[in-house]
């Protein structure tokens, strides 16, 4: 059963930036694209670096360690050396607060 966690205020998720948050015991990276807040696993599938320390280039989250790229909407690998996608999580924004649902 999934559980929902309040992880941030909506105003803290700034377009063009990646915000680190924790939902339960899961580290997530929050991004805002086209006004929508998205959440993906914050740990790179390649070298276990925090994606939230990387860059957001359009819809691509670029890992700061080795440059692996992931689609912020789907978690799909866009650039190696990572070979595995990262998880994405449902997000709900309510009354200015961001909630992430963790299975």
C-alpha distances in whole Angstrom, upper triangle without the diagonal:
4,7,10,13,17,19,22,25,25,29,28,27,30,31,32,31,28,26,24,21,18,15,13,15,15,19,19,22,22,25,26,28,30,28,25,22,21,18,19,18,21,23,25,24,28,29,26,28,26,26,27,30,31,32,31,34,33,29,30,28,31,30,33,34,35,34,31,30,27,26,24,23,21,22,24,27,30,33,33,33,29,28,25,23,20,17,16,14,14,16,17,20,21,24,25,22,20,16,14,10,9,6
4,7,10,14,15,19,21,21,25,24,23,26,27,29,27,24,22,21,18,15,11,11,13,13,16,15,18,19,21,23,24,26,25,21,19,17,15,15,16,19,20,23,22,26,27,24,25,24,23,23,27,28,29,28,30,29,26,27,25,28,27,30,31,32,31,29,27,24,23,21,20,19,19,22,25,28,30,31,31,27,27,23,21,18,14,13,10,10,12,13,17,18,21,22,18,16,12,10,6,5,4
4,7,10,12,16,18,19,23,22,21,25,26,28,26,23,20,19,15,13,9,8,11,12,14,14,17,17,20,22,24,26,24,20,18,17,14,16,16,18,20,23,23,27,28,24,25,23,23,22,26,27,28,27,30,29,26,27,25,28,27,30,31,32,32,29,28,25,24,21,20,20,20,23,26,29,31,32,32,28,28,25,22,19,16,14,11,11,11,12,15,16,19,19,16,14,10,8,5,5,6
4,7,9,12,15,16,19,19,18,21,23,25,23,20,18,17,13,11,8,9,12,12,14,13,16,15,18,19,21,23,21,18,15,14,12,14,15,17,20,23,24,27,28,24,25,22,22,21,24,26,26,25,28,27,24,25,24,26,26,28,30,32,31,29,27,24,23,20,19,19,20,23,26,28,31,32,32,28,29,25,22,19,16,14,10,9,9,9,11,12,15,15,12,10,6,5,4,6,9
4,6,9,12,14,17,16,16,19,21,23,21,18,15,14,10,8,5,7,10,10,12,11,14,13,16,18,21,23,20,17,14,14,12,14,14,16,18,22,23,26,26,23,23,20,20,18,22,24,25,24,27,27,24,25,22,25,25,27,28,30,29,28,26,23,23,20,19,20,20,24,26,28,30,31,31,28,29,26,23,19,16,14,11,11,10,10,11,12,14,14,10,8,5,5,6,8,11
4,6,8,10,14,13,13,17,19,21,19,17,14,13,9,9,7,9,12,12,13,12,14,12,15,16,19,21,18,16,13,13,12,15,16,16,19,23,25,28,28,24,23,20,20,18,21,23,24,23,26,26,24,24,22,25,25,26,28,31,30,28,27,24,23,20,20,21,21,25,27,29,31,32,32,29,31,27,24,21,18,16,13,12,10,9,9,10,11,11,7,6,4,7,9,11,15
4,7,9,12,10,10,14,17,19,16,13,10,9,6,6,6,9,11,11,10,9,10,9,12,14,17,20,17,15,12,12,10,13,13,13,17,20,22,25,25,21,20,17,17,14,17,19,20,20,23,23,21,22,19,22,21,23,25,27,26,25,24,21,21,17,18,20,19,23,25,26,28,29,30,27,28,25,23,19,17,15,12,12,10,10,10,12,13,11,8,6,6,7,10,11,15
4,6,8,7,8,11,14,16,14,12,9,9,7,9,10,13,15,14,13,11,11,9,11,12,16,18,15,14,11,12,11,14,15,15,18,21,24,27,26,23,21,18,17,14,17,19,19,18,22,22,20,21,19,22,22,23,25,28,26,26,24,22,21,18,18,21,20,24,26,27,29,30,31,28,30,27,24,21,19,17,14,14,11,11,10,11,12,9,6,5,7,9,13,15,19
4,5,5,7,10,14,16,14,14,11,12,11,13,13,16,19,18,16,14,14,11,12,12,16,17,14,13,11,13,14,17,18,18,22,24,27,30,29,26,24,21,20,16,19,21,21,19,23,22,21,23,21,24,24,25,28,30,29,28,26,24,23,19,20,22,23,26,28,29,31,32,33,31,32,30,27,24,22,19,17,16,12,11,9,10,9,6,4,6,9,12,15,18,21
4,5,6,8,11,14,13,13,11,13,12,15,15,18,21,19,17,15,14,10,10,9,13,14,10,10,8,11,12,16,18,18,22,24,27,29,29,27,25,21,19,16,19,20,19,18,20,19,19,20,19,22,23,24,28,30,28,27,25,22,21,17,17,21,21,25,27,27,29,31,32,30,32,29,26,23,21,18,16,15,11,10,7,9,9,5,5,6,9,12,16,18,22
4,6,7,10,13,12,13,11,14,14,17,18,21,23,21,19,17,15,12,11,10,13,14,11,12,10,14,15,18,21,20,23,25,28,31,30,28,25,22,20,17,19,20,19,17,20,19,19,21,20,23,24,24,28,30,28,28,25,24,22,19,20,23,23,26,28,28,30,32,33,31,33,31,28,25,24,21,19,18,15,14,11,12,11,7,8,9,13,15,19,22,25
4,6,9,12,10,10,8,10,11,14,16,19,20,19,16,14,12,10,10,10,14,15,13,13,11,13,14,16,18,17,20,22,26,28,27,25,22,18,17,14,16,17,16,15,19,19,18,20,18,20,21,21,24,27,25,25,23,22,21,17,19,22,22,25,26,26,28,30,30,29,31,29,26,23,22,19,18,18,15,15,12,14,14,10,10,9,13,15,18,20,24
4,7,9,7,7,6,9,10,14,15,19,20,18,15,12,10,7,6,6,10,12,10,10,7,10,11,13,16,15,18,20,23,25,25,23,20,17,15,12,14,15,14,12,15,15,15,16,14,17,18,19,23,25,22,22,20,18,17,14,15,18,18,21,23,23,24,27,28,26,28,26,23,20,19,16,16,15,12,13,11,14,14,11,10,9,12,13,17,19,22
4,6,6,8,8,12,13,17,19,22,23,21,18,15,12,9,7,6,9,11,10,11,9,12,13,16,18,16,20,21,24,26,26,24,21,18,16,13,14,14,13,11,14,13,14,15,14,17,18,19,22,24,22,22,20,19,17,14,16,19,19,22,23,23,24,27,28,26,28,27,24,21,21,19,18,18,15,16,14,17,17,13,14,13,16,17,20,22,26
4,6,8,10,14,16,19,21,24,25,22,20,16,13,10,7,5,7,8,8,9,9,11,13,15,18,17,20,21,24,25,26,24,22,19,16,13,15,14,12,9,11,10,11,13,13,15,18,18,22,23,21,21,18,17,15,12,14,18,18,20,21,20,22,25,26,25,27,26,23,21,21,18,18,18,16,17,15,18,19,15,16,15,18,18,21,23,26
4,7,10,14,16,20,21,25,25,23,19,16,13,11,8,7,8,10,11,12,12,12,14,15,18,16,19,19,22,23,23,22,19,17,14,12,13,11,8,6,8,8,9,10,10,12,15,15,19,20,17,18,15,15,14,12,14,17,17,19,19,18,19,22,23,22,25,24,21,20,20,18,19,20,18,20,18,22,22,19,19,17,20,20,23,24,27
4,7,10,13,17,19,22,22,20,16,14,10,9,7,8,10,13,13,13,11,12,13,14,15,13,16,17,20,21,21,20,17,14,11,8,10,9,7,6,9,10,11,11,10,11,13,13,17,19,16,17,15,15,14,12,15,17,17,19,19,19,19,22,23,21,24,23,20,18,19,17,18,19,17,19,18,21,22,18,18,16,18,18,21,22,25
4,7,10,13,15,19,19,16,13,10,6,6,5,8,11,14,14,13,11,10,10,10,12,10,13,14,17,19,18,17,14,10,8,5,7,8,7,7,10,12,11,11,8,10,11,12,15,17,15,15,13,13,13,10,13,16,14,17,17,17,18,20,21,19,22,20,18,15,16,14,15,17,15,17,17,20,21,18,17,14,16,15,18,19,22
4,6,10,13,16,16,14,11,8,6,5,7,9,13,16,15,14,11,10,9,11,12,9,13,15,18,20,19,17,14,11,9,6,8,10,10,10,14,15,14,14,11,13,13,14,17,19,18,18,16,15,16,12,15,17,16,19,20,20,21,23,23,21,24,22,19,16,16,14,15,16,14,16,15,18,19,16,14,12,14,13,16,17,21
4,7,10,13,13,11,7,6,5,6,9,13,16,19,18,16,13,12,10,10,10,7,10,13,16,18,17,14,12,8,8,5,8,11,12,13,17,18,17,16,13,14,13,14,16,19,18,18,17,16,17,14,16,18,16,19,20,21,21,22,22,20,23,21,18,15,15,14,14,16,14,17,16,19,20,17,15,12,13,12,15,15,19
4,7,10,10,8,6,5,6,7,11,14,17,20,18,16,13,12,9,10,10,8,12,15,18,20,19,16,14,11,11,9,12,14,16,16,20,20,19,18,15,17,16,17,19,22,21,20,20,18,18,15,17,18,17,20,21,23,24,25,25,22,24,22,19,16,15,13,12,14,13,14,15,17,18,16,13,10,11,10,13,13,16
4,6,6,6,5,6,9,10,14,17,20,23,21,19,15,14,11,11,10,9,12,15,18,20,19,16,15,12,13,12,14,17,19,19,23,23,21,21,18,20,18,19,21,23,23,22,21,19,20,17,18,19,17,21,22,24,25,26,26,23,24,22,19,16,14,14,12,14,13,15,16,18,19,17,14,12,11,9,11,10,14
4,6,5,6,7,10,11,15,17,20,23,21,18,15,13,10,11,10,11,13,17,18,22,21,18,18,15,15,14,17,19,21,21,24,25,22,22,19,21,20,22,23,26,25,23,23,20,20,17,18,18,17,21,23,25,27,27,27,24,25,22,19,16,13,12,10,11,11,13,14,16,18,17,13,11,8,7,8,7,11
4,6,8,10,14,15,18,21,24,27,25,22,18,17,14,14,13,13,15,19,20,23,23,19,19,17,18,17,20,22,24,24,28,28,26,25,22,24,23,24,25,28,28,26,25,23,23,21,21,21,20,23,25,28,29,29,29,26,27,23,21,18,15,15,13,14,14,15,17,18,20,20,16,14,11,9,9,8,10
4,7,10,13,15,19,22,25,28,26,23,20,18,14,14,11,12,13,16,17,20,20,16,17,15,16,16,19,21,23,24,27,28,26,25,22,23,21,22,23,25,26,24,24,22,23,21,21,21,19,22,24,26,27,27,26,23,24,21,20,16,14,15,14,16,16,18,20,22,24,23,19,16,14,12,12,9,11
4,6,10,12,16,19,22,25,24,21,17,15,11,10,8,8,10,13,14,17,17,13,14,12,13,13,16,18,20,20,24,25,22,21,18,20,18,20,20,22,22,20,20,18,19,17,18,17,15,19,20,23,24,24,23,20,21,18,16,13,11,11,11,13,14,17,18,21,23,22,18,15,13,10,10,8,10
4,7,10,13,17,19,23,22,19,16,13,10,9,6,5,7,11,13,16,15,12,11,9,10,10,12,14,17,17,21,22,20,18,15,16,15,16,17,19,19,18,18,16,17,15,17,17,14,18,18,21,22,22,21,18,20,17,16,12,11,11,11,14,14,17,18,21,23,21,17,14,13,11,12,10,13
4,6,10,13,16,19,18,16,12,10,6,6,5,4,8,11,13,16,16,13,12,9,9,8,12,13,15,14,18,18,16,15,12,14,14,15,17,19,18,17,16,14,14,11,13,14,12,15,17,19,20,21,21,18,19,17,14,10,9,9,9,11,11,14,15,18,21,18,15,12,11,9,11,10,13
4,7,10,13,16,16,14,10,8,6,5,6,5,8,11,13,16,16,13,12,8,7,5,9,10,11,11,14,15,13,12,9,12,11,13,16,17,16,15,13,12,12,9,11,13,11,14,15,17,18,19,20,17,19,17,14,11,11,9,10,12,12,15,15,19,21,18,15,12,13,11,13,13,16
4,7,10,13,12,10,7,6,5,7,9,8,12,14,17,19,19,17,15,12,10,8,11,12,12,11,14,14,12,12,10,13,14,16,19,20,18,17,15,13,12,9,11,13,12,16,17,18,20,22,22,20,22,19,16,13,12,10,10,11,9,12,12,16,17,15,13,9,11,9,13,14,17
4,6,10,10,8,6,5,7,9,11,11,14,15,18,20,21,19,17,14,11,9,12,12,10,8,11,11,9,10,9,12,14,16,19,20,18,17,14,12,11,7,9,12,12,15,17,17,19,21,22,20,22,20,17,14,14,11,12,13,11,13,13,16,18,15,14,11,13,12,15,17,20
4,7,6,5,4,6,9,12,15,15,18,19,21,24,24,23,21,17,15,13,15,15,13,10,12,10,9,12,12,15,17,19,22,23,21,20,17,15,13,9,10,14,14,17,19,19,21,24,25,23,25,23,19,17,17,14,14,13,11,13,12,15,17,14,14,11,14,14,17,19,22
4,5,5,7,7,11,13,16,17,20,20,22,24,25,24,22,19,16,15,18,16,14,10,11,8,7,10,12,15,18,20,23,24,20,19,16,14,11,9,9,12,14,16,18,17,20,23,25,23,24,23,19,18,17,14,15,14,13,14,14,17,19,16,17,14,16,16,18,21,23
4,6,9,10,14,16,20,20,24,24,26,28,29,28,26,23,20,19,21,20,17,13,13,10,10,13,15,18,21,23,27,27,24,23,19,17,14,12,11,15,17,19,21,20,23,26,28,26,27,26,22,21,20,17,17,16,14,15,14,17,19,17,18,16,18,18,21,23,25
4,7,10,13,16,20,20,24,24,27,29,30,28,27,23,20,19,21,20,18,15,16,13,13,16,17,20,23,25,28,29,26,25,21,19,16,13,13,16,18,21,23,22,25,28,30,28,29,27,24,22,21,17,17,15,13,13,11,14,15,13,14,13,15,16,19,22,25
4,6,10,13,17,18,21,22,24,27,28,26,25,22,19,17,20,20,18,14,16,13,12,15,15,19,21,24,27,27,25,23,20,17,14,11,10,14,15,18,21,21,24,26,28,26,27,25,21,19,17,14,13,11,9,10,9,12,14,13,13,11,13,13,15,18,21
4,7,10,14,15,18,19,22,24,25,23,22,18,16,14,18,17,16,13,15,14,12,14,14,17,19,21,24,25,23,22,19,16,14,10,10,13,14,17,20,20,23,25,27,24,25,23,19,17,15,12,11,10,7,8,8,12,14,11,11,8,10,10,13,15,18
4,7,10,12,15,16,18,21,22,20,19,16,14,13,16,16,15,12,15,13,11,12,12,15,17,19,22,23,21,19,16,13,11,7,7,10,10,14,16,17,20,22,23,21,22,19,15,13,11,8,8,7,6,9,10,14,17,15,13,10,10,9,11,13,16
4,7,9,12,14,15,18,19,17,16,13,11,11,15,15,15,13,16,15,12,13,11,15,15,18,20,21,19,17,15,12,11,8,8,10,9,13,15,17,19,21,22,19,20,17,14,11,9,6,5,7,7,10,12,15,18,16,14,10,10,7,9,10,13
4,6,9,10,12,15,16,14,14,11,9,10,13,13,14,13,15,15,12,12,10,13,13,16,17,18,17,14,13,9,9,7,8,8,7,10,12,14,16,18,18,15,16,13,10,7,6,4,6,9,10,14,15,19,22,20,17,13,13,10,11,11,13
4,6,8,9,12,13,11,11,9,8,9,13,13,15,14,17,18,15,14,11,13,12,15,16,17,16,14,13,10,11,10,11,11,8,11,13,15,16,17,17,14,15,12,10,6,5,6,8,11,13,16,18,21,24,22,19,16,14,11,12,10,13
4,7,9,12,12,9,8,5,5,6,9,10,12,13,16,17,15,13,10,11,10,12,13,15,14,13,12,11,13,11,13,13,10,13,14,16,16,17,17,14,16,14,12,8,9,10,11,14,15,18,19,22,25,22,19,16,16,13,15,13,16
4,6,9,8,5,5,5,6,8,10,11,14,15,18,19,17,15,11,12,9,11,11,13,13,11,12,11,14,13,16,15,11,13,13,15,15,15,14,11,14,12,11,8,9,11,13,17,18,21,23,26,28,26,23,20,19,16,17,15,17
4,5,6,5,5,6,6,10,11,10,13,14,16,18,16,13,10,9,7,9,9,10,10,8,9,9,12,12,15,14,10,11,10,12,12,11,10,8,10,9,9,7,10,12,15,19,20,23,25,28,31,28,26,22,22,19,20,18,19
4,6,6,8,10,10,13,14,14,16,17,18,20,18,15,12,12,10,12,11,11,12,9,10,10,13,14,16,14,10,11,9,12,12,10,9,6,7,6,7,6,10,13,16,19,21,25,27,30,33,31,28,25,23,20,20,18,19
4,6,8,11,11,15,15,14,16,18,19,21,19,16,13,12,9,11,9,8,10,8,10,11,15,16,19,17,13,13,10,13,11,9,7,5,7,8,10,10,13,16,19,23,25,28,30,34,36,34,31,28,27,24,24,22,22
4,6,9,10,14,13,13,16,18,20,22,21,17,15,13,9,10,7,8,10,9,12,13,17,18,21,19,16,16,14,15,14,11,9,8,11,11,13,12,15,18,21,24,26,29,31,34,36,34,31,28,27,24,25,23,24
4,7,9,12,12,12,16,18,20,22,20,17,14,13,10,11,9,11,12,11,13,14,17,17,20,19,15,16,14,17,16,14,12,10,13,12,13,11,13,16,18,22,23,26,28,31,33,31,28,25,24,21,22,19,21
4,6,9,8,9,13,15,18,20,19,16,12,11,7,7,6,9,11,10,12,13,16,16,19,19,15,17,15,17,15,14,13,11,15,14,14,12,15,16,19,22,23,26,27,30,32,29,27,24,23,21,22,20,22
4,5,6,7,11,13,16,18,17,14,11,10,7,8,9,11,12,12,12,12,15,14,17,17,14,16,15,17,16,16,15,13,16,15,14,12,14,15,16,20,20,23,24,27,28,25,23,20,20,18,20,18,21
4,5,5,8,9,12,15,13,11,7,7,5,7,9,11,10,9,9,9,12,11,14,14,11,14,13,14,14,14,14,12,15,14,13,10,12,13,15,18,18,21,22,25,27,24,22,19,19,17,19,18,20
4,5,8,9,13,15,14,12,8,9,8,9,11,14,13,13,12,12,13,11,15,16,14,16,16,17,17,18,18,16,19,18,16,13,14,14,15,18,17,20,20,23,24,21,19,16,17,16,18,18,21
4,7,10,13,16,16,13,10,9,7,6,9,12,12,13,13,14,16,14,18,19,16,18,17,18,17,18,17,16,20,19,18,16,17,17,19,21,21,23,23,26,27,24,22,20,21,19,22,22,24
4,7,10,13,13,10,7,5,5,4,8,10,9,10,10,11,13,12,16,17,15,16,15,15,14,15,15,14,18,18,16,15,17,17,19,21,21,24,24,27,29,25,24,21,22,21,23,23,25
4,6,10,10,8,6,5,7,7,11,12,9,11,9,11,12,11,15,17,15,16,15,14,14,15,16,16,19,19,17,16,18,17,19,21,21,23,23,27,28,25,23,21,23,21,24,24,27
4,6,7,6,5,6,9,11,14,15,11,12,9,10,10,9,12,14,13,14,14,13,13,16,17,17,19,19,16,15,17,16,18,19,18,21,21,24,26,23,22,19,21,20,22,23,25
4,6,5,6,7,11,12,16,15,12,12,9,10,10,10,13,15,14,15,14,12,12,16,17,17,19,19,17,17,19,18,20,21,21,23,23,27,28,25,25,22,24,23,25,26,28
4,6,8,10,14,16,19,18,15,15,11,11,9,9,11,13,14,14,14,12,14,17,20,19,21,20,18,17,19,17,19,20,19,22,22,25,27,24,24,21,23,22,24,25,27
4,7,10,13,16,19,18,15,13,10,8,6,5,7,10,10,11,12,10,13,16,18,17,18,17,15,14,15,13,16,17,17,19,20,23,26,23,22,19,21,19,21,22,24
4,6,10,12,15,14,11,10,6,5,5,6,9,10,9,10,9,8,9,13,15,13,15,15,12,12,14,13,16,18,18,21,22,26,28,25,24,21,22,20,22,22,24
4,7,9,12,12,9,8,6,5,6,6,10,11,9,10,10,9,10,12,14,12,15,14,12,11,13,12,15,17,17,21,21,25,27,24,23,20,20,18,20,20,22
4,6,9,9,6,6,4,7,9,10,13,14,11,12,10,9,9,10,11,11,14,14,13,12,15,15,18,21,21,24,25,28,30,27,26,23,24,21,23,23,25
4,6,6,5,5,6,8,11,12,15,16,12,13,11,11,10,10,10,10,13,13,13,12,15,16,18,21,22,25,26,29,31,28,26,23,24,21,23,22,24
4,6,6,8,10,12,15,15,19,19,16,17,15,15,13,13,12,12,16,17,16,15,18,19,21,24,24,27,28,31,33,29,28,25,26,24,26,25,27
4,6,8,11,13,17,17,21,21,17,18,15,15,13,12,10,11,15,16,16,16,19,20,23,26,27,30,31,34,36,33,31,28,28,26,27,26,28
4,6,9,12,16,17,21,20,17,16,13,13,10,8,7,9,12,14,15,15,19,21,24,27,28,31,32,36,38,35,33,30,30,27,29,27,29
4,6,10,13,15,18,18,15,14,11,10,8,7,8,9,12,14,14,14,18,19,22,25,26,29,30,34,36,33,31,28,28,26,28,27,28
4,7,10,12,16,15,12,11,8,7,5,5,6,6,9,10,10,11,15,16,20,23,24,27,29,32,35,32,30,27,27,24,25,24,25
4,7,9,12,12,9,8,6,5,5,7,9,8,10,11,10,10,13,14,18,20,21,25,26,30,32,29,28,24,25,22,23,23,24
4,6,9,8,5,5,5,5,7,9,11,9,10,10,7,8,10,11,14,17,18,21,23,27,29,27,25,22,22,19,20,19,21
4,6,6,5,5,7,6,10,12,14,12,13,12,9,9,11,10,13,15,16,19,21,25,27,25,24,20,20,18,19,19,20
4,6,6,8,10,10,13,15,17,15,16,14,11,9,10,8,11,12,13,16,17,21,24,21,20,16,17,15,16,17,19
4,6,8,11,12,15,18,20,17,17,15,11,11,10,7,10,10,11,14,16,20,23,21,20,16,16,14,15,16,18
4,5,9,10,14,16,18,15,14,12,8,8,8,6,9,11,13,16,19,22,25,24,22,19,18,15,15,15,16
4,7,9,12,13,15,12,12,9,5,5,6,6,10,12,14,18,20,24,27,25,23,19,18,15,16,15,16
4,6,9,11,13,10,9,8,5,7,9,9,13,15,18,21,23,27,30,28,26,23,22,19,19,18,19
4,6,7,9,7,7,6,5,8,11,12,16,19,21,24,26,30,33,31,29,25,25,22,22,21,21
4,7,10,9,9,10,9,11,14,15,18,21,22,26,27,31,34,31,30,26,26,24,24,24,25
4,7,7,8,10,11,13,16,17,21,24,25,28,30,34,36,34,32,29,29,26,27,26,27
3,5,6,9,11,13,17,19,22,25,27,31,32,36,38,36,34,31,30,27,28,27,27
4,6,9,11,13,17,19,23,26,28,32,33,37,39,37,35,31,31,28,28,27,27
4,6,8,10,13,16,20,23,25,28,30,34,37,34,32,28,28,25,25,23,24
4,7,10,13,16,20,23,25,29,31,35,38,36,33,30,29,25,25,23,23
4,7,10,13,16,20,22,26,28,32,35,33,31,27,26,22,22,19,19
4,7,9,13,16,19,22,25,28,31,30,27,23,22,19,18,17,17
4,7,10,14,16,20,22,25,28,26,24,20,19,15,15,14,14
4,7,10,13,17,19,23,26,24,22,18,16,12,12,10,11
4,7,9,13,16,19,22,21,19,15,13,10,10,9,11
4,6,10,13,16,19,18,16,12,10,6,6,7,8
4,7,10,13,17,16,14,11,8,6,5,8,10
4,7,10,13,13,10,7,6,5,6,10,12
4,6,10,10,8,6,5,7,8,12,14
4,7,6,6,5,6,9,11,15,18
4,5,5,7,8,11,13,17,20
4,6,9,11,14,17,20,23
4,7,10,13,16,20,23
4,7,10,13,16,20
4,7,10,13,17
4,7,10,13
4,6,10
4,7
4
